[in-house]
Amino acid sequence: MNDKLVQIIKNYGVEHQKRKLSEECSELRDAITEYELITSSGVFRTSDETAALNHIIEEIADVQVVLNQFKLFYRICDEDIVEEMMFKINRTTDRMENEKESEENEVIKEKA
């Protein structure tokens, strides 16, 4: 599979695949929006939800295919990505905790 991914990015070029990545991310965003609209309407069939969820899966796969092309093209290893992801996840959860503490302090100030 990796050889084919490298073959694709070398054939189409980095600029083309950057546009492709943007297109695929937009399609994923749209698929998620569609799913949320279907499930929040309160009037939907299970088949609609399943189809919308399958559409999300399809679009995630498309995004992953292009991302994997870039990972291979630039020789980026999974461990480096996981390390960066953990940093970002921890930073976000720390920020969430700080926001929660700030909100609690505001409530205390308002009651005082």
All heavy atoms as an XYZ file, in Angstrom:
921
protein
N       0.827     -1.199      0.000
C       0.000      0.000      0.000
C       0.870      1.261      0.000
O       0.565      2.212     -0.719
C      -0.942      0.000      1.207
C      -1.817      1.228      1.276
S      -3.133      1.218      2.502
C      -2.239      1.379      4.011
N       1.928      1.276      0.806
C       2.768      2.470      0.894
C       3.378      2.842     -0.446
O       3.460      4.027     -0.787
C       3.857      2.274      1.949
C       3.317      2.298      3.359
O       2.152      2.617      3.578
N       4.137      1.953      4.316
N       3.820      1.833     -1.205
C       4.393      2.118     -2.526
C       3.377      2.814     -3.423
O       3.720      3.743     -4.162
C       4.878      0.823     -3.190
C       6.100      0.225     -2.497
O       6.772      0.953     -1.731
O       6.380     -0.964     -2.721
N       2.137      2.370     -3.348
C       1.089      2.974     -4.172
C       0.803      4.405     -3.741
O       0.564      5.286     -4.575
C      -0.186      2.142     -4.124
C      -0.047      0.820     -4.859
C      -1.330      0.037     -4.837
C      -1.152     -1.261     -5.627
N      -2.403     -2.013     -5.728
N       0.842      4.660     -2.433
C       0.603      6.020     -1.938
C       1.701      6.970     -2.413
O       1.417      8.097     -2.837
C       0.503      6.023     -0.416
C      -0.719      5.339      0.169
C      -0.601      5.233      1.688
C      -2.001      6.056     -0.207
N       2.950      6.517     -2.347
C       4.060      7.340     -2.825
C       3.937      7.551     -4.336
O       4.167      8.655     -4.840
C       5.418      6.699     -2.456
C       6.567      7.433     -3.130
C       5.602      6.703     -0.942
N       3.557      6.510     -5.030
C       3.374      6.604     -6.484
C       2.327      7.666     -6.826
O       2.514      8.453     -7.755
C       2.950      5.243     -7.026
C       2.723      5.193     -8.512
C       2.220      3.823     -8.963
O       1.991      2.919     -8.168
N       2.037      3.678    -10.260
N       1.243      7.712     -6.070
C       0.171      8.687     -6.321
C       0.676     10.107     -6.137
O       0.476     10.973     -7.006
C      -1.047      8.417     -5.403
C      -1.716      7.086     -5.772
C      -2.052      9.571     -5.492
C      -2.724      6.591     -4.736
N       1.346     10.396     -5.019
C       1.781     11.776     -4.765
C       2.885     12.185     -5.734
O       2.945     13.333     -6.167
C       2.183     12.002     -3.285
C       2.243     13.501     -2.982
C       3.475     11.306     -2.949
C       2.328     13.843     -1.515
N       3.726     11.258     -6.113
C       4.766     11.593     -7.091
C       4.143     11.846     -8.465
O       4.605     12.720     -9.205
C       5.808     10.490     -7.167
C       6.767     10.501     -5.994
C       7.852      9.456     -6.149
C       8.856      9.558     -5.009
N       9.934      8.559     -5.155
N       3.113     11.105     -8.796
C       2.469     11.276    -10.094
C       1.737     12.611    -10.184
O       1.879     13.342    -11.156
C       1.489     10.128    -10.364
C       0.819     10.246    -11.710
O       1.451     10.052    -12.738
N      -0.458     10.583    -11.709
N       0.929     12.932     -9.170
C       0.113     14.145     -9.223
C       0.845     15.378     -8.706
O       0.463     16.497     -9.035
C      -1.190     13.946     -8.448
C      -2.132     13.000     -9.155
C      -2.361     11.728     -8.659
C      -2.775     13.377    -10.328
C      -3.219     10.855     -9.305
C      -3.630     12.515    -10.983
C      -3.850     11.248    -10.469
O      -4.694     10.391    -11.112
N       1.846     15.182     -7.864
C       2.606     16.304     -7.322
C       2.042     16.813     -6.005
O       0.861     16.614     -5.699
N       2.911     17.449     -5.250
C       2.547     17.942     -3.924
C       1.453     19.003     -3.998
O       0.493     18.976     -3.219
C       3.802     18.473     -3.183
C       3.420     19.226     -1.918
C       4.758     17.336     -2.861
N       1.572     19.936     -4.944
C       0.573     21.011     -5.038
C      -0.820     20.454     -5.300
O      -1.791     20.865     -4.666
C       0.954     22.030     -6.125
C       2.083     22.936     -5.727
C       1.814     23.714     -4.448
O       0.703     24.266     -4.297
O       2.713     23.768     -3.598
N      -0.911     19.524     -6.221
C      -2.213     18.912     -6.534
C      -2.759     18.192     -5.315
O      -3.952     18.301     -5.004
C      -2.063     17.941     -7.705
C      -3.338     17.251     -8.075
N      -3.750     16.082     -7.462
C      -4.297     17.577     -8.970
C      -4.899     15.714     -7.980
N      -5.260     16.600     -8.894
N      -1.906     17.461     -4.606
C      -2.375     16.691     -3.461
C      -2.714     17.592     -2.279
O      -3.565     17.244     -1.467
C      -1.358     15.611     -3.083
C      -1.244     14.495     -4.138
C      -2.591     13.937     -4.582
O      -3.181     14.397     -5.548
N      -3.076     12.946     -3.858
N      -2.080     18.768     -2.186
C      -2.500     19.736     -1.164
C      -3.929     20.187     -1.431
O      -4.743     20.277     -0.511
C      -1.558     20.947     -1.146
C      -0.248     20.689     -0.465
C       0.752     21.822     -0.475
C       0.349     23.160     -0.893
N       1.465     24.130     -0.960
N      -4.235     20.451     -2.695
C      -5.612     20.826     -3.043
C      -6.557     19.662     -2.785
O      -7.681     19.854     -2.303
C      -5.689     21.274     -4.505
C      -5.031     22.623     -4.767
C      -5.311     23.151     -6.162
N      -4.867     22.275     -7.234
C      -3.630     22.241     -7.729
N      -2.698     23.044     -7.246
N      -3.328     21.420     -8.717
N      -6.086     18.459     -3.082
C      -6.908     17.264     -2.849
C      -7.191     17.108     -1.357
O      -8.312     16.786     -0.958
C      -6.180     16.022     -3.395
C      -6.982     14.761     -3.345
C      -8.095     14.819     -4.353
C      -8.756     13.472     -4.490
N      -9.958     13.549     -5.318
N      -6.198     17.339     -0.517
C      -6.390     17.244      0.926
C      -7.426     18.252      1.400
O      -8.312     17.924      2.190
C      -5.064     17.454      1.660
C      -5.123     17.406      3.181
C      -5.655     16.060      3.676
C      -3.750     17.698      3.767
N      -7.335     19.464      0.903
C      -8.311     20.498      1.271
C      -9.714     20.074      0.846
O     -10.680     20.208      1.617
C      -7.929     21.823      0.603
O      -8.863     22.816      0.913
N      -9.834     19.554     -0.356
C     -11.126     19.083     -0.867
C     -11.681     17.956      0.000
O     -12.863     17.972      0.367
C     -10.932     18.588     -2.301
C     -12.119     17.904     -2.919
C     -11.752     17.245     -4.246
O     -10.964     17.838     -5.022
O     -12.253     16.138     -4.511
N     -10.832     16.994      0.339
C     -11.284     15.848      1.142
C     -11.680     16.283      2.547
O     -12.658     15.775      3.106
C     -10.222     14.757      1.175
C      -9.879     14.141     -0.178
C     -11.030     13.470     -0.896
O     -12.137     13.332     -0.323
O     -10.847     13.069     -2.058
N     -10.941     17.231      3.131
C     -11.307     17.734      4.469
C     -12.649     18.454      4.422
O     -13.466     18.306      5.346
C     -10.214     18.666      5.001
S      -8.717     17.814      5.537
N     -12.894     19.201      3.361
C     -14.186     19.876      3.211
C     -15.314     18.860      3.086
O     -16.395     19.038      3.668
C     -14.185     20.782      1.978
O     -13.319     21.855      2.174
N     -15.073     17.803      2.325
C     -16.092     16.769      2.172
C     -16.356     16.057      3.496
O     -17.504     15.717      3.804
C     -15.684     15.782      1.083
C     -15.736     16.394     -0.307
C     -15.222     15.475     -1.396
O     -14.912     14.286     -1.117
O     -15.128     15.936     -2.549
N     -15.321     15.859      4.304
C     -15.500     15.257      5.628
C     -16.316     16.176      6.519
O     -17.258     15.739      7.190
C     -14.146     14.945      6.269
C     -14.183     14.455      7.713
C     -15.038     13.195      7.858
C     -12.765     14.213      8.220
N     -15.997     17.455      6.501
C     -16.765     18.434      7.283
C     -18.237     18.404      6.877
O     -19.130     18.390      7.724
C     -16.187     19.837      7.084
C     -16.905     20.918      7.881
C     -16.690     22.314      7.325
N     -17.204     22.381      5.969
C     -16.533     22.900      4.935
N     -15.332     23.404      5.099
N     -17.063     22.929      3.736
N     -18.480     18.353      5.577
C     -19.858     18.316      5.085
C     -20.575     17.034      5.504
O     -21.759     17.060      5.850
C     -19.887     18.456      3.561
C     -19.438     19.831      3.092
O     -19.346     20.760      3.927
O     -19.163     19.972      1.879
N     -19.862     15.920      5.476
C     -20.465     14.641      5.884
C     -20.833     14.665      7.362
O     -21.898     14.167      7.756
C     -19.514     13.485      5.579
N     -19.978     15.245      8.183
C     -20.264     15.361      9.619
C     -21.468     16.277      9.836
O     -22.363     15.967     10.631
C     -19.024     15.852     10.389
C     -17.938     14.772     10.366
C     -19.384     16.243     11.820
C     -16.583     15.241     10.862
N     -21.504     17.379      9.116
C     -22.633     18.299      9.218
C     -23.926     17.606      8.819
O     -24.964     17.756      9.494
C     -22.396     19.540      8.335
O     -21.209     20.200      8.787
C     -23.575     20.499      8.390
N     -23.882     16.850      7.735
C     -25.056     16.110      7.280
C     -25.535     15.137      8.359
O     -26.739     15.065      8.652
C     -24.712     15.336      6.005
C     -25.808     14.424      5.511
C     -25.372     13.546      4.355
O     -24.152     13.336      4.171
O     -26.253     13.049      3.639
N     -24.603     14.420      8.969
C     -24.954     13.470     10.031
C     -25.618     14.195     11.196
O     -26.633     13.751     11.718
C     -23.713     12.716     10.502
C     -24.000     11.740     11.617
C     -24.407     10.444     11.325
C     -23.871     12.113     12.952
C     -24.688      9.535     12.343
C     -24.152     11.213     13.970
C     -24.554      9.927     13.654
O     -24.839      9.040     14.662
N     -25.045     15.308     11.613
C     -25.597     16.068     12.735
C     -26.995     16.590     12.408
O     -27.875     16.576     13.263
C     -24.663     17.222     13.108
C     -23.336     16.758     13.697
C     -23.499     15.937     14.949
O     -24.335     16.288     15.805
O     -22.784     14.927     15.086
N     -27.209     17.031     11.195
C     -28.537     17.504     10.800
C     -29.554     16.369     10.825
O     -30.671     16.536     11.307
C     -28.489     18.125      9.408
C     -27.814     19.484      9.303
C     -27.639     19.884      7.839
C     -28.606     20.534     10.058
N     -29.152     15.221     10.332
C     -30.059     14.069     10.298
C     -30.413     13.622     11.708
O     -31.582     13.404     12.029
C     -29.437     12.907      9.495
C     -29.451     13.235      8.000
C     -30.164     11.588      9.757
C     -28.649     12.271      7.147
N     -29.417     13.499     12.562
C     -29.669     12.954     13.903
C     -30.277     13.975     14.855
O     -30.901     13.592     15.837
C     -28.389     12.361     14.518
O     -27.380     13.382     14.593
C     -27.883     11.182     13.695
N     -30.120     15.257     14.576
C     -30.687     16.259     15.488
C     -32.112     16.639     15.110
O     -32.797     17.297     15.887
C     -29.811     17.515     15.514
O     -29.871     18.176     14.265
N     -32.547     16.231     13.954
C     -33.884     16.620     13.496
C     -34.985     15.956     14.309
O     -36.102     16.456     14.365
C     -34.059     16.270     12.020
O     -34.135     14.861     11.855
N     -34.667     14.816     14.921
C     -35.673     14.101     15.691
C     -36.576     13.246     14.827
O     -37.315     12.414     15.325
N     -36.506     13.460     13.521
C     -37.317     12.668     12.592
C     -36.366     12.057     11.567
O     -36.048     12.675     10.561
C     -38.363     13.544     11.864
C     -39.216     12.697     10.933
C     -39.214     14.302     12.863
N     -35.882     10.894     11.890
C     -34.993     10.226     10.944
C     -35.144      8.728     11.090
O     -35.577      8.227     12.112
C     -33.535     10.656     11.153
C     -32.932     10.183     12.451
C     -32.239      8.980     12.512
C     -33.045     10.943     13.610
C     -31.693      8.547     13.701
C     -32.489     10.504     14.806
C     -31.816      9.301     14.849
N     -34.795      8.059     10.024
C     -34.821      6.602     10.028
C     -33.423      6.101     10.325
O     -32.427      6.750     10.002
C     -35.290      6.084      8.670
C     -36.716      6.482      8.327
C     -37.175      5.835      7.024
N     -36.245      6.012      5.916
C     -36.257      7.040      5.070
N     -37.146      7.992      5.210
N     -35.388      7.123      4.089
N     -33.361      4.936     10.914
C     -32.067      4.333     11.205
C     -31.241      4.188      9.938
O     -30.027      4.380      9.957
C     -32.256      2.953     11.884
O     -33.054      3.136     13.043
C     -30.934      2.344     12.280
N     -31.896      3.914      8.827
C     -31.168      3.776      7.564
C     -30.511      5.093      7.158
O     -29.414      5.105      6.599
C     -32.085      3.270      6.450
O     -33.145      4.174      6.233
N     -31.171      6.227      7.448
C     -30.576      7.540      7.159
C     -29.331      7.760      7.999
O     -28.310      8.231      7.506
C     -31.575      8.666      7.454
C     -32.772      8.656      6.522
O     -32.670      8.094      5.420
O     -33.815      9.216      6.915
N     -29.444      7.420      9.281
C     -28.303      7.587     10.180
C     -27.153      6.687      9.743
O     -25.999      7.118      9.710
C     -28.700      7.269     11.623
C     -27.570      7.481     12.597
C     -27.963      7.173     14.033
O     -29.065      6.657     14.277
O     -27.139      7.463     14.910
N     -27.457      5.458      9.391
C     -26.420      4.521      8.947
C     -25.746      5.017      7.675
O     -24.520      4.986      7.565
C     -27.027      3.116      8.718
O     -27.595      2.668      9.948
C     -25.987      2.129      8.243
N     -26.522      5.493      6.736
C     -25.949      6.012      5.487
C     -25.066      7.223      5.757
O     -23.978      7.347      5.187
C     -27.071      6.371      4.513
N     -25.525      8.103      6.627
C     -24.738      9.297      6.950
C     -23.451      8.924      7.671
O     -22.391      9.503      7.412
C     -25.568     10.263      7.792
N     -23.528      7.941      8.564
C     -22.331      7.485      9.264
C     -21.357      6.827      8.286
O     -20.135      7.053      8.364
C     -22.710      6.527     10.387
C     -21.599      6.136     11.348
C     -20.998      7.363     12.021
C     -22.138      5.176     12.396
N     -21.867      6.050      7.371
C     -21.008      5.437      6.349
C     -20.341      6.491      5.482
O     -19.197      6.323      5.062
C     -21.806      4.454      5.488
C     -22.111      3.165      6.216
O     -21.417      2.785      7.155
N     -23.163      2.490      5.799
N     -21.046      7.590      5.240
C     -20.467      8.694      4.473
C     -19.293      9.315      5.244
O     -18.253      9.631      4.654
C     -21.537      9.730      4.169
C     -21.101     10.777      3.206
N     -21.725     11.984      3.107
C     -20.097     10.822      2.291
C     -21.124     12.723      2.198
N     -20.127     12.038      1.688
N     -19.442      9.460      6.548
C     -18.334      9.966      7.367
C     -17.141      9.023      7.276
O     -15.994      9.461      7.111
C     -18.768     10.159      8.837
C     -19.781     11.308      8.951
C     -17.554     10.411      9.741
C     -20.392     11.453     10.332
N     -17.394      7.732      7.378
C     -16.311      6.743      7.298
C     -15.582      6.865      5.957
O     -14.343      6.867      5.903
C     -16.866      5.325      7.509
C     -17.350      5.154      8.952
C     -15.830      4.258      7.139
C     -18.197      3.926      9.190
N     -16.357      6.977      4.894
C     -15.770      7.119      3.555
C     -14.878      8.350      3.463
O     -13.763      8.300      2.936
C     -16.900      7.214      2.529
C     -16.440      7.475      1.118
C     -17.601      7.752      0.167
O     -18.751      7.362      0.470
O     -17.347      8.380     -0.879
N     -15.356      9.464      4.010
C     -14.591     10.713      3.926
C     -13.358     10.699      4.831
O     -12.317     11.245      4.474
C     -15.491     11.912      4.218
C     -16.625     12.104      3.220
C     -16.172     12.197      1.773
O     -15.011     12.569      1.502
O     -16.996     11.882      0.884
N     -13.457     10.063      5.998
C     -12.276      9.912      6.851
C     -11.222      9.092      6.105
O     -10.024      9.422      6.131
C     -12.634      9.269      8.204
C     -13.394     10.268      9.077
C     -11.368      8.781      8.931
C     -13.936      9.681     10.377
N     -11.657      8.034      5.434
C     -10.721      7.209      4.663
C     -10.043      8.042      3.575
O      -8.820      7.938      3.373
C     -11.447      6.014      4.059
N     -10.817      8.882      2.883
C     -10.236      9.729      1.843
C      -9.177     10.670      2.422
O      -8.098     10.838      1.853
C     -11.325     10.558      1.147
C     -12.209      9.727      0.233
O     -11.821      8.596     -0.137
O     -13.303     10.217     -0.120
N      -9.495     11.295      3.554
C      -8.535     12.201      4.193
C      -7.286     11.431      4.618
O      -6.158     11.879      4.382
C      -9.181     12.927      5.403
C      -8.133     13.676      6.223
C     -10.280     13.879      4.931
N      -7.482     10.257      5.208
C      -6.336      9.456      5.662
C      -5.442      9.041      4.503
O      -4.221      9.024      4.637
C      -6.818      8.213      6.420
C      -7.340      8.490      7.793
C      -6.245      8.828      8.788
O      -5.076      8.932      8.471
N      -6.634      9.002     10.020
N      -6.045      8.708      3.365
C      -5.252      8.314      2.199
C      -4.306      9.443      1.801
O      -3.106      9.229      1.580
C      -6.161      7.895      1.019
C      -5.381      7.835     -0.289
C      -6.810      6.548      1.300
N      -4.834     10.661      1.724
C      -3.997     11.787      1.312
C      -2.981     12.128      2.408
O      -1.809     12.391      2.125
C      -4.843     13.012      0.917
C      -3.950     14.143      0.438
C      -5.841     12.637     -0.170
N      -3.403     12.099      3.667
C      -2.464     12.362      4.758
C      -1.312     11.353      4.740
O      -0.145     11.724      4.929
C      -3.175     12.310      6.113
C      -4.058     13.489      6.476
C      -4.769     13.212      7.795
C      -3.254     14.769      6.548
N      -1.646     10.100      4.507
C      -0.605      9.070      4.469
C       0.351      9.291      3.309
O       1.545      8.981      3.423
C      -1.227      7.680      4.426
C      -1.813      7.273      5.758
O      -1.486      7.853      6.790
N      -2.697      6.293      5.748
N      -0.137      9.837      2.213
C       0.768     10.173      1.109
C       1.814     11.183      1.567
O       3.007     11.030      1.292
C      -0.020     10.755     -0.068
C      -0.902      9.763     -0.780
C      -1.772     10.434     -1.808
O      -1.382     11.402     -2.449
N      -2.994      9.922     -1.975
N       1.352     12.221      2.274
C       2.284     13.241      2.755
C       3.242     12.683      3.802
O       4.421     13.026      3.814
C       1.528     14.466      3.284
C       0.990     15.338      2.187
C      -0.360     15.338      1.875
C       1.838     16.154      1.459
C      -0.856     16.132      0.859
C       1.359     16.960      0.438
C       0.007     16.945      0.133
N       2.735     11.835      4.690
C       3.606     11.224      5.697
C       4.733     10.450      5.025
O       5.897     10.577      5.415
C       2.805     10.285      6.600
C       1.984     10.978      7.647
C       1.047     10.061      8.401
C       1.582      8.721      8.774
N       0.601      7.854      9.464
N       4.403      9.684      4.031
C       5.413      8.884      3.343
C       6.334      9.763      2.498
O       7.557      9.570      2.492
C       4.742      7.830      2.464
C       4.014      6.740      3.225
C       3.092      5.952      2.307
C       5.000      5.812      3.918
N       5.770     10.727      1.798
C       6.550     11.604      0.931
C       7.612     12.366      1.725
O       8.744     12.515      1.295
C       5.626     12.573      0.205
C       6.312     13.411     -0.833
C       6.624     12.881     -2.078
C       6.643     14.731     -0.573
C       7.254     13.655     -3.041
C       7.277     15.507     -1.526
C       7.592     14.971     -2.770
N       7.217     12.845      2.918
C       8.137     13.613      3.754
C       8.849     12.761      4.799
O       9.537     13.299      5.670
C       7.388     14.771      4.433
C       6.951     15.831      3.450
C       5.595     16.108      3.273
C       7.871     16.549      2.709
C       5.182     17.081      2.375
C       7.461     17.523      1.807
C       6.124     17.779      1.643
O       5.718     18.748      0.753
N       8.647     11.457      4.731
C       9.283     10.498      5.648
C       9.019     10.850      7.119
O       9.922     10.954      7.946
C      10.774     10.409      5.375
C      11.111      9.850      4.021
C      12.615      9.708      3.832
N      12.927      9.053      2.587
C      13.196      9.680      1.449
N      13.170     11.012      1.405
N      13.492      9.003      0.350
N       7.764     11.053      7.425
C       7.336     11.365      8.791
C       6.861     10.070      9.433
O       6.003      9.379      8.892
C       6.213     12.416      8.795
C       6.725     13.717      8.163
C       5.674     12.637     10.204
C       5.641     14.748      7.896
N       7.433      9.745     10.585
C       7.075      8.473     11.220
C       5.873      8.655     12.155
O       5.620      9.742     12.679
C       8.262      7.877     11.962
S       8.818      8.806     13.383
N       5.146      7.563     12.320
C       3.943      7.579     13.164
C       4.250      7.993     14.598
O       3.444      8.679     15.227
C       3.272      6.207     13.157
C       2.609      5.888     11.831
O       2.272      6.827     11.088
O       2.438      4.693     11.531
N       5.407      7.595     15.109
C       5.758      7.916     16.492
C       5.841      9.427     16.703
O       5.398      9.939     17.738
C       7.087      7.262     16.895
C       7.035      5.752     16.981
C       7.130      5.049     15.616
O       7.525      5.700     14.609
O       6.790      3.857     15.558
N       6.390     10.138     15.727
C       6.473     11.596     15.846
C       5.078     12.224     15.835
O       4.806     13.183     16.562
C       7.318     12.190     14.716
C       8.795     11.867     14.863
O       9.227     11.509     15.983
O       9.520     11.973     13.850
N       4.212     11.674     15.029
C       2.844     12.193     14.971
C       2.105     11.905     16.268
O       1.437     12.788     16.818
C       2.091     11.614     13.756
C       2.716     12.164     12.470
C       0.606     11.944     13.828
C       2.196     11.536     11.205
N       2.245     10.699     16.784
C       1.577     10.341     18.046
C       2.094     11.228     19.176
O       1.312     11.708     20.004
C       1.773      8.842     18.365
C       1.333      8.526     19.788
C       1.015      7.982     17.362
N       3.389     11.471     19.204
C       3.964     12.343     20.235
C       3.362     13.749     20.153
O       2.974     14.337     21.166
C       5.478     12.417     20.065
C       6.183     13.246     21.101
C       7.690     13.275     20.895
O       8.257     12.275     20.408
O       8.293     14.314     21.223
N       3.247     14.282     18.950
C       2.664     15.618     18.773
C       1.180     15.620     19.134
O       0.674     16.569     19.740
C       2.862     16.091     17.331
C       2.449     17.517     17.095
C       3.295     18.542     17.828
O       4.432     18.254     18.225
O       2.785     19.671     18.022
N       0.483     14.548     18.781
C      -0.928     14.440     19.139
C      -1.110     14.438     20.649
O      -1.994     15.115     21.172
C      -1.529     13.163     18.530
C      -1.713     13.222     17.035
S      -2.202     11.628     16.317
C      -3.781     11.358     17.127
N      -0.279     13.692     21.355
C      -0.382     13.641     22.816
C      -0.131     15.021     23.418
O      -0.829     15.428     24.348
C       0.586     12.609     23.397
C       0.180     11.177     23.120
S      -1.524     10.772     23.600
C      -1.541     11.222     25.322
N       0.862     15.735     22.893
C       1.125     17.090     23.368
C      -0.118     17.963     23.193
O      -0.543     18.665     24.105
C       2.314     17.703     22.611
C       2.462     19.176     22.846
C       3.010     19.652     24.031
C       2.033     20.089     21.891
C       3.131     21.018     24.260
C       2.146     21.444     22.109
C       2.698     21.913     23.295
N      -0.732     17.905     22.009
C      -1.887     18.744     21.714
C      -3.112     18.332     22.537
O      -3.873     19.183     22.995
C      -2.187     18.720     20.218
C      -1.119     19.457     19.422
C      -1.374     19.402     17.946
C      -0.315     20.177     17.204
N      -0.505     21.614     17.237
N      -3.301     17.042     22.721
C      -4.418     16.556     23.537
C      -4.255     17.032     24.976
O      -5.202     17.544     25.592
C      -4.524     15.019     23.457
C      -4.992     14.601     22.062
C      -5.444     14.469     24.545
C      -4.809     13.114     21.772
N      -3.049     16.876     25.524
C      -2.795     17.309     26.901
C      -2.963     18.821     27.046
O      -3.536     19.296     28.027
C      -1.412     16.876     27.354
C      -1.323     15.389     27.572
O      -2.306     14.721     27.892
N      -0.144     14.828     27.379
N      -2.492     19.571     26.059
C      -2.631     21.022     26.097
C      -4.107     21.418     26.109
O      -4.520     22.289     26.864
C      -1.912     21.641     24.890
C      -1.969     23.154     24.858
C      -1.299     23.714     23.652
N      -2.014     23.280     22.443
C      -1.572     23.488     21.209
N      -0.419     24.082     21.006
N      -2.268     23.080     20.174
N      -4.902     20.740     25.303
C      -6.324     21.060     25.230
C      -7.046     20.690     26.521
O      -7.868     21.475     27.026
C      -6.981     20.351     24.031
O      -6.317     20.795     22.834
C      -8.463     20.665     23.946
N      -6.751     19.516     27.077
C      -7.423     19.129     28.321
C      -6.980     20.030     29.473
O      -7.795     20.339     30.352
C      -7.202     17.642     28.657
O      -5.798     17.356     28.703
C      -7.878     16.744     27.635
N      -5.726     20.468     29.452
C      -5.279     21.442     30.462
C      -6.049     22.751     30.307
O      -6.485     23.344     31.299
C      -3.776     21.711     30.335
C      -2.917     20.556     30.785
O      -3.447     19.611     31.430
O      -1.704     20.552     30.471
N      -6.222     23.205     29.080
C      -6.964     24.437     28.818
C      -8.405     24.293     29.289
O      -8.966     25.212     29.891
C      -6.924     24.755     27.322
C      -7.568     26.080     26.970
C      -7.514     26.392     25.482
N      -6.163     26.346     24.967
C      -5.790     25.669     23.872
N      -6.671     24.985     23.187
N      -4.537     25.692     23.462
N      -9.002     23.127     29.030
C     -10.380     22.886     29.469
C     -10.489     22.958     30.987
O     -11.435     23.549     31.522
C     -10.850     21.508     28.971
C     -11.055     21.433     27.482
S     -11.225     19.748     26.818
C     -12.419     19.022     27.899
N      -9.528     22.380     31.674
C      -9.538     22.411     33.137
C      -9.399     23.842     33.636
O     -10.097     24.246     34.573
C      -8.415     21.528     33.689
C      -8.416     21.395     35.198
C      -9.689     20.766     35.758
O     -10.281     19.877     35.099
O     -10.101     21.163     36.862
N      -8.521     24.612     33.004
C      -8.357     26.015     33.389
C      -9.622     26.817     33.143
O      -9.991     27.679     33.949
C      -7.174     26.648     32.647
C      -5.841     26.131     33.141
O      -5.730     25.662     34.269
N      -4.838     26.185     32.287
N     -10.297     26.547     32.022
C     -11.553     27.230     31.724
C     -12.614     26.886     32.762
O     -13.358     27.758     33.209
C     -12.047     26.850     30.323
C     -11.215     27.436     29.210
C     -11.529     26.835     27.853
O     -12.366     25.900     27.763
O     -10.942     27.297     26.865
N     -12.669     25.626     33.153
C     -13.645     25.187     34.162
C     -13.381     25.891     35.488
O     -14.304     26.381     36.139
C     -13.563     23.672     34.335
C     -14.553     23.120     35.323
C     -14.425     21.612     35.436
C     -15.358     21.075     36.502
N     -15.194     19.644     36.712
N     -12.110     25.964     35.878
C     -11.766     26.643     37.128
C     -12.123     28.126     37.062
O     -12.628     28.689     38.031
C     -10.278     26.463     37.431
C      -9.907     25.049     37.845
C      -8.406     24.845     37.999
O      -7.635     25.845     37.930
O      -7.994     23.693     38.178
N     -11.881     28.748     35.901
C     -12.211     30.165     35.738
C     -13.709     30.391     35.847
O     -14.162     31.352     36.476
C     -11.719     30.680     34.381
O     -10.313     30.702     34.352
N     -14.497     29.506     35.220
C     -15.952     29.614     35.300
C     -16.433     29.442     36.731
O     -17.316     30.175     37.181
C     -16.605     28.571     34.394
C     -16.445     28.856     32.920
C     -16.925     27.720     32.039
O     -17.485     26.727     32.565
O     -16.727     27.822     30.815
N     -15.852     28.498     37.457
C     -16.240     28.279     38.855
C     -15.897     29.499     39.690
O     -16.671     29.906     40.566
C     -15.554     27.027     39.405
C     -16.099     25.738     38.812
C     -15.276     24.511     39.179
O     -14.193     24.651     39.794
O     -15.723     23.400     38.825
N     -14.745     30.117     39.436
C     -14.359     31.323     40.166
C     -15.300     32.481     39.857
O     -15.611     33.280     40.744
C     -12.910     31.711     39.844
C     -11.915     30.764     40.477
O     -12.216     30.067     41.445
N     -10.714     30.704     39.903
N     -15.757     32.598     38.619
C     -16.697     33.653     38.250
C     -18.022     33.465     38.987
O     -18.621     34.430     39.439
C     -16.940     33.664     36.736
C     -15.791     34.216     35.939
C     -15.483     35.657     36.281
O     -16.427     36.476     36.425
O     -14.297     35.976     36.427
N     -18.478     32.223     39.095
C     -19.732     31.944     39.816
C     -19.579     32.337     41.266
O     -20.480     32.937     41.862
C     -20.126     30.458     39.657
C     -21.258     30.099     40.609
C     -20.516     30.155     38.214
N     -18.459     32.011     41.865
C     -18.208     32.371     43.263
C     -18.202     33.886     43.427
O     -18.808     34.414     44.378
C     -16.876     31.751     43.757
C     -17.018     30.221     43.839
C     -16.461     32.335     45.095
C     -15.725     29.488     44.081
N     -17.564     34.604     42.493
C     -17.526     36.070     42.565
C     -18.924     36.670     42.441
O     -19.262     37.635     43.113
C     -16.636     36.648     41.457
C     -15.171     36.448     41.696
C     -14.360     37.032     40.546
C     -12.885     36.743     40.694
N     -12.119     37.243     39.547
N     -19.731     36.084     41.558
C     -21.092     36.599     41.353
C     -21.952     36.402     42.593
O     -22.824     37.226     42.872
C     -21.744     35.905     40.148
C     -21.153     36.341     38.820
C     -21.706     35.536     37.650
O     -22.610     34.688     37.843
O     -21.225     35.762     36.537
N     -21.727     35.323     43.314
C     -22.508     35.061     44.526
C     -22.060     35.923     45.690
O     -22.807     36.103     46.636
C     -22.397     33.578     44.908
C     -23.129     32.670     43.947
C     -23.039     31.225     44.387
C     -23.824     30.326     43.436
N     -23.767     28.915     43.833
N     -20.835     36.415     45.616
C     -20.299     37.209     46.736
C     -20.828     38.621     46.772
O     -21.409     39.184     45.973
C     -18.769     37.251     46.654
